[in-house]
Amino acid sequence: MTKKPLHTFHIPVMGLAYTIDTPIRVAQYGISSVISIADDDLIEKMRNFYSIKFNLPYEEITQKFHDYRAERITSYLNLVDKIVKQKFENFKTEIADSKTALEKFISMLPNSSDIKKGFENLLDDGIAFKDNIQNYIESHLFSGEIDVNIMTKLDKDNFVKNKQLAASFNDAHAALRGFTNSNLESSVVLSAGMNPRLYSYFENFSDFFPNENYKLKKKIILKVSDFRSAMIQGNFLAKKGLWVSEYRIESGLNCGGHAFATDGLLLGTILEEFKIKKEQLIQSSHELMTKALQQKDQYYPAQPLDLKITVQGGVGTAEEHQFLLDTYKIDSVGWGSPFLLVSEATTVDKETRNLLINAKEEDLYLSHISPLGVPFNTLKGTTNEILKQKRIQENKAGSSCPKKFLALSKEYGSDGICTASKKYQDIKLGELEKLKDSLSSDIFENEKTKITEKSCLCVGLANASYLENDIKIKGQAQGVVICPGPNMAYFDQEVSLKDMLQHIYGNKTILRTNNRPNLFVKELKMYVEYFRNEIETISGEITANQLRKWNTFKTNIIEGIEYYQNLFSSTLYFKTDEDSIKKQFEFYKSEINSIQLSRLKIA
């Protein structure tokens, strides 16, 4: 039976802890979500926690196990799968037996849903309701997908007694193996760009290839920021006989966590290109994949497999949600940060959730705290920030680095070191101290901040789960790091799952502010500010290549604004705010035009 999704939204991965158990919380309602499988230590603790909660047997997988990382991930995903199936069966029984429960569930479904209309018709049947409801539920309801996320860059080499292990024991490789060995029939979301060695490792697992019925037991989702990236990565995988089942487009800046800015390409123009060239993407991958599968003497489909295009980043109203679905023929829209205020859906400790509720625009910022060296959207005033600053003031900067998932710098040895660690920062601060006499005090302090501002994300992004579930935290206090997108500023109250879904589908609003900008305007503002900051903070001489990149960036933004101006003149959406939105497009067009690149001198 073909699964027809109940919902037109999904919950993307958030941090390490925030969606670690989201499927257990919401999958029974048909809501798909994504678990991060980066932190096997957190995963093992959550397996213990949920085994006790659901009275299931638990045997610890310690680091003494040969393949402990993969085995921990497999065991947890199997547990999640088991619990979700159990909760889904219980939920089906509940709505079959209780009209009140069914009516509540109906109120959480999209208005355009055929399944919603089917349920409403059954309720109207009255006397025949009980006879028909069971069959309808069994044939139309499915639990949400339990997808997993792997950040491709988090693929640290691993060592035992100073001897490097095979690449298959690298962090991302082991995580992939953990997912593949699980009972799940779902997708792995690959984010943070291309990792050819990891992509090649997929060829070892038959679940990613079509079976005799041309079905994929496990699927690949690529998180991408533009069409070119999708085409390159999709073709690379297709040449290995691997099909990308979904391209998940994320705004380069208007998103949570790590922000991978485009070359000035705005979300609307990216979505337009995907809409126009989707068939090209399908045909290109299909031809390459079938050729590769024939050479491998494996089953190959005559017709292309299904391919979805989804989008996420900064969506906050039902009108924006529906606009994306209708205008760009999107299959699903990701709602991330607003769900951090839904305790039924995400794992967030009370103190951090209150911080999110009270966050204003100026509290959410694009930081340099990530040891990956990639801009990172975060929030001011977190417990992690307070503890980090205290250590800096006491001349004890840096983390004890207990987990080492981000120990990727090879600057001081082949085994890797994390730039947020005390060991690394002590070396760097020592090197800087030797240069102190030759630097101005401003430059010295600036360079010192660049070293010490890095945060221990491995611990900080996991701690919320320990705090909420009352699990003991060992080692140096790191507090909590939270990674909401800028959209968080406009959501200022904890809400129920039902209210959030009714907000998404336009049956009520949970927004209590009138100053929230349109998602396209917000992203545009961020790109203009990002561009200006890039130019103003450039250190060293400007190269011809750098200037070319900036000119391309500026041209792309201007073309994007003109695209929006044409789009908003013809769309039936956003009529209430049309004049305001058009004025903002004009304002940012003049802002970007005022940045004069011709004045910059090339070295």
N, C-alpha and C positions, 0 to 999 in steps of 0.2 A: 504494500500500500504506500502511495506517495504521501509524504508528510507535507501538509499545507500549514505553514506557520500561522499561529494564532495572532501574533502581534507584528506590528510594523516597526518595532524598535528592538534594540538589544542593549545589554549593559556591557560596555567594554571593560578590559582589564584595568584595575586601578591599584597602583603601588604593588606591594607584595602581599599585604594583609587585607586590604579593603574589599577585595572580591574573592578572597581565598575560599570562602564557603557560600558564596552567593547562590550557586545552583541548589544547595541544600535548602536555602531559604525561599527561593522563588521559582525553581524549575517546574514545580507541580502546576503552576498557573500558565505554563506554556512560554515562559520568559527565558530567552537564551542569554547566557552570560559567559564570561571568560575568567579562568583562574590563572594566576601567575604560577609557573612551576620552576621559578628560579631558585627559591630558598628551600632546600630539602629539610633543613633543620626545623623551620616553621611548619612545613608540611607534615613531618613526623609527629610534632607536638599536637597538631590539629587532628591527626589520625587517632592519637591517644584520647584526645578530648571527646571526639565524636563516637569513638568505640564505647567509651564509658556512658555517654549520654544516651546512646541507643542500645545499650546492653549487648554489645557485640564483642567477640574475643579479640584481644590485642596482644601481639608479641612484638617487642621493640626491635627495630632494625638499627643496630648500632653502626658506627663508622668502622667497626672491625669486619663487617661484611665486605666481600670482594667488590661487589657492584652496588654498594649501599645507596648511592644517590638515585640511581635508576629504580632500584627496588622500593625505596621509600615513596617515590612518585607514583609508581604502578599501584602500590598497595593503597595509597590515599585515594587515587582516582577510582579504583575499584570500590572502595568504601563509599565515596560520594555517589557513584553510580547505583550502588545497592540501596542507599538511603533515599535517593531521589525516586527510584522505582517504587519503593515502599510508600513514600509520601504521596506519590502520584496515584497509586491504587487507593489509598485512604481518601484522597481528595475526590476521586471519581465516585466513590461510595457516598461521601458526604453530600455532594451536589445532586446525586440521584435520590437521596433520602430526604433532603431538606430544600424546600423551595426558597427559603430565606438565603441559604448559602448559594444556591444557583443564581438568584437575583443579584447578589453581591458580585459574583463572578461575571455575570453578564455586563454589569456596570463598569467592569475593568477592561472590556474588549473594545476594539476599534468600532466606530459607528458604521463603517463601510463593510464590516466583516459578515460574510455569508453565514459563518458559524453562529455569530451573535443573533442574526435574523432567524436561523433555524431553532435556536433555543427559545427565542421569544414566541415563535409559532407553536412550539411544543407546550409552553406555559399557557397559551390561549386555548389549547385543546381540552384543557380541564380534565375530564374523566379518563381520557386515553393517555394522559401524561405519564403515569407510572409505567405503562406497558412500553411506551416508545422511547423514554428518556435513556434507558440503559443501552439500547442498541445505538442510539445517536451518539452517546458519549464514547462508546467503544470504537465507533467508526470515524469520529471527527476530532477527538482530543488526543494531543501528544504532549509530552513534557518538553520543556525547553532544552536546547542544546547545552551540553557541558563541554564547552571549548576550553582550550588551554593556550597560554601565551609563552613564547620563547623570544627573548631579546637576542637576536643573532650575534650581537657584539659580546654578550656575556658568555664567552666560550673559553674561559681560562684553562691553560694547561695545568695538569695535576701531577703531583710527585709523591712517591713513597720512598722514604729514606734517601732523599736527594736524587732519586732516579725518576726521570720523566716517564709517565705512563703513555700508552698508545693514545692517539687522537680521539678514539672512541670513548675515552674516559674524560675528555674535556667536558666542561660544565654543560654547555648547550647540547652536545652530542648525547651525554648521559640523560639529560632531560627529555630529549626526543625519544630515546630508547625507552624511558620510563612510560611515556605516553603511549608509544606503539605497543608495548607489552600489556597495556591495560585492556579491560573489556569494553571500553568506550567505543562507540561508533559516532565520532564527532570530528572536530577540526582542530588543527594546530594553527594559531595565528603567529606568523613570523613578522617581527617588527624590528626597526632600527637598521634597515638596509641589508645589503646582500653579503652573505658569508658562503663563498663557493664551496669550501670544504664541508660545511654543514649541509648545504643543499645536495651535494654529491652523496652524503651519508644516507639520505632518504632512499636511495636505490637499494639499500640492504633490506628494506621492509616491504613485503608483498601487499600489506594493507593499503598502501598508497597507490597501487596499480589497479586497473579495472579487473574485476573477476569475470567469470564466464557470462554473467548477465550484464556486463559493462557497468557495474556498480562499484563505487569506492567505499570500502569499509571506513577508512580514515581519509580526511580531506585536508587540503592546504589552503589557508587564507593568507594573503599577503597584505600587510598594512603598507600603503604607499602614499606618497605626497604628490605625485604627478603621473601623467600618462606614460611619459618616456621611461620612467623607473619601472612601471608595471610591464611595459613591453619587453624591456631588457631582462627583467627577472623571470617573467612568465616564459619567455622563449628559452632562457637558460635551463629552466626546470623541464620544459617540454622536450628538449633535446635528450633528456634522460628518461623520457616516457612518463613524466609526472605532470599532472593537470592541476592548475590553480583553479579552485572552485569559487573563489571569491576574491575580489580586490576591494579592500577596506580603505577608503580614502579618508585621510585625516588632515584637518587644517594644520598647516605648518607651524602656526604660532598660537592660534586660539584653541588650545587643547590643554589637557592636564599632563603633568610629568615632563618628560624630555620633549623638547620642541625642535623639530627638524625643519627649519625655515626653507622655503623654496627660493628660487631666484626671482622673487617678486611675483610669482604666479599666484593669483588669488583663487579662492575656493570655487567661485562660480565659473570661472573660465576653465578650471581643471575639470569640473563636472561636465561642462559643455563638451569638452574634447572627448571625455569618456563616452558620452551619449552618442556623439557623431561616429566615433571610431571603435565602438564596442565590437561590431561584427569583424572588423579588421583584427582586433585582439584575439577573438575566438578562432578565426580561420588560421591565423599565423600559428597559434599554439596547437591547434588540432592537427595541422599538417605535420609539424615537427614531432608531436607526440606519437602519432600513428606510425610514422616512419621509424622512430626509436623502438616502439613496442614490437613492430614487425621484426626488426633486427634482433630483439631479445627473444623472439619466438613466444610472445605473450599475447593474450587477448587484446584486440584493439577495436574500438568502436567505429562504425562507419560514419555515424553522425557525431558532431561535437557534444561533449558532456555539458551539463548545466553550468552556467557561469553567472554569478551574482555581482552586482556593483552596490556597495553600501558606503555610507558616509558618516563621519562623526567629527565633533569639535565645535563647541559653542552654541549648539541648538538649545533654545530655551522656551519656545512657545509652540502651541499646537499649529499655529499658522505657518511658522517656519518649517515645522515637521512635515506638514502636508504639502507645502510648496516644494520641498526637496523631492518628495515622492512623486509628485505630479509633473514637475517641470523637467526633472532629469531621469525619470523612470527608475528611481532608486529602489532597491529591494528591501532595505532596512536602514533606519537612522539610529546611530548610537547616541544614547543619553548616559553620560558618565557622572560628572561632578554633582549635578542635582541629587543623584541617588545617594551621595554621602550623607544626606540629611534624612534618609529613609532607613531607620534602624531595622526594619523587617528585611532589608535587602543587602546591607553592607555592614562590615565590621569596622566600627570607629569607636574609640574610647570617648567617654562623656566629655572630658576636658577639651579634646580636640574638636568634637562636634560643636560644642558651644563657641569655640574660636571661629569655626566655619560660619555659624549662624550670624555672628557679629561682624564678619569680615566685610569691609567696604572695598571699593575699587582700588584705592591706594595701598591696601594691605596685601593684595595679590600681585605678584611681580615675577618677572623672568629673571631668574638668578643664575649664578655661576657656582652653585654649591655641589653640583654633581661631579664625582671623580672621573666620569667618562669624558669630561671636557665639553659636554653638550649643554646648551642653555636648558634650564629646568624651571618649569612653572611651579611656584610654591607660595607659601603664606607666611606673613610676618608674625612673630610672637609665639612660635611653636616651642614646646618644651625642649626640643633638640637644639634650637637656636639659642635658647637661654643657657643651657648647659655648655654648649660649644663656646659661647662668649666668656663664660666663667673660666673655662680652662685656658682660653687665650690670655685673659687678664692675669691669671696665675702663672703665666709662662709654661703652661703644660699643654700647649696646642696639639691637636690630633687625637685620633681614635686608637683604641687598643687593637682594632681590626681583628675581631674574633672569627669572622666568617670568610673573609677574603674573596667574596664573589667578584669584587671589582679590583682585585690585585692584578691589574692588567699592564701597568707600566713596567717596561723592561730596562728602564734607565739605569738601575743599579743592580741588575742581575737577571738571569734567564728565568728564575722562578717567579718573577713578578712582584710588584708592590703596589699598594693602593695609595693614591695621592691624598686621601683623607686620613691616612694612618699617622700616628705619632712618629714612627720610625722614618717615614718619608719626609714629614714636615720638619723634623729636627735636622735632617741633612740639609734641606733646602734653606731653612732659616740660618743655619751655620754658614752656608755659602753666601747668603745675602749679607750677613753680618760683616764678612770680609770686604764687601764692596761699599759698606756704609759711608766711609769717608769720601768716596768719589761720587756719591749720589746726593741730590737735594733731599731734604726731609720729606717733602711731599711724594717724591718718586719712591723713596725708601718705604714709607708707610703703605703706599699703593701696592708695591711689590710684595710686601709682607701680607697684606690682605688677600692678595691672589693665592698665596700659599695656604693661609689658615682658614679661608672661607669654606673650603670643601667639607661636606658633611658625610658622616657614616650612614649612607642610604641603606646598606644591608640590614643594619639593626633598626634604624629609624623608621623605615617603611614597613617593618614587620611588627613593631612593638604594640601597635594599637590592638592587634588580635590578642596578644598576651594580656593586656590590660583589661580589655572588655570581657575576656573569658576567665579572668583571675588565674592565669598561668604564671608561675614564678619566672621572673626575668633574672638571668645570671649575668655576671660580669659588669663592666664599666657602664654607668648610667649614660644612655644616649638620648633618652626621651623619644618623642614621636616626630617624624617628618611626614608632612601631608602634601599631596601634589595636585590640588584642584586646578582647573582651568580658570581663566579670568571671569567666565560666566557665573562662577560661584557668588560673586558680589551681589547678585540680584535675587538670590534665594536666601531668605532670612528666617526660616522656621523649620522645625522638625515636622515632617508630614508622614502620613500613613502611606503604605503601598497603594492602596485603593485611590487615595487623593492624587498621588503622583501619576498614576495611569490615567485618571480622568483629566488631569492637566495636559498630559501628552496628547490625548485624543480630543481635547477641546470641549469637554463637558463641564469643566470648572477651571478656575485659575488659582494657582498657589502663590503667584507673584503679588507682592504688596507694594511694589515701587513702580513709578511711572517713568523712571529715567533709564530703563534698560535699552541700549541701542540694538538695532537690527543686527543679526549675526554677521552679515556681510560688511556692514559699516564698522563693527567692532574689530573684525579681522583686518580690514583696511587700515584703520587707525593704528593697530599694532605693527603692521608692516611699515607704515610711514615712520613711526617712532623707531623701529628696529633699524631701518635704513639710515635715518639721521644719526643714530647712536653709533652705527658701524663707521660712518665717515668721521664723526667727531672724536672717536676714541682710537683711531688708527695710530699705532705706534710704529716708528721707523719710516722708511721711505715708501712712497706709493709706486707700484710697478705698473707697467702698461697693461698687464694681464688683470690686475686688480681694478684698474679704471674701466676696462672692457666689461668686467663682471658687474660693476656698479651701473654702467650705462644700460646694460641688459636688464638689470633689476629695475631701474627707473622706468624704462620703456614698458616692461611687463606690467608694472603697477598702473601706468597711465592707460595702457590698452585695457586692463582689467576694469578700471573706472568707467571707461567709455562703453565697455560691454554691459556693465551694470546699468548705466544710464539708459541704454537702449532697452534692456530687459525690463526695467521698472516702468518704462513708458508703455509697455505692451501687456504686462501681466495683470491679472485680475486680483492678485494678492497684494497685501500691504497698502491698501487704498487709504486707510485711516491715517497712516504715517507717511504717505507718499511725499508730501511737500517737504517734511522734515528730512527724510532720507535723501531726497534729491539735493537739498541744500548741503547736507554733509558730504555727499559725493563731490560737489563743487568745491567745498572747503578743502578737502584732502587733495583734490586735484591741484589747487593753487599751492598747497603746502609742498607737495612733491615737486612741482615745477619751480618752487623757490629754492630748491637745493641745486645749486649751480656746480656741476662737476667740471665744467670747462676751466674753472678757477684753480683747480687742483693741479699741482706740479708733479710731473712724473720724474722719478729718479733717473 
